[in-house]
């Protein structure tokens, strides 16, 4: 089985996190979705769901309307470079805790996704 990290476009993910970090200081970034599950050996007979699920955590999101932060962060994702669009989620730490309990895809990404380093050495 291939590690999910070896199948990621790390150069573009580094650039994406940099673009996000220019707007909001990130505390955590987790990448999940069907492509991460593929790399972990998930069978083909399953509901794929979104190809990429990007979960961004920053206390700087507090006070920013949820749709505005998701729109801005989603518009910075490069579909072409990553091969597919991402389902982008932007939360404060406390919002994320609540979402894990109420949103199965967020819970799955947090449990089985790839924690991305936030420093320049992605």
Buried (B, 14 or more C-beta within 10 A) or exposed (E): EEEBBEBBEBEBBBBBBBBBBEBBEBBBBBBBBBBBBBBBEEEEEEEEBBBBBBBBBBBBBEEBEEEEBBEBBBEBBBEEEBEEBBBBBBBBEEBBEEBBEEBEBBBBBBEBBBEBEBEEEB
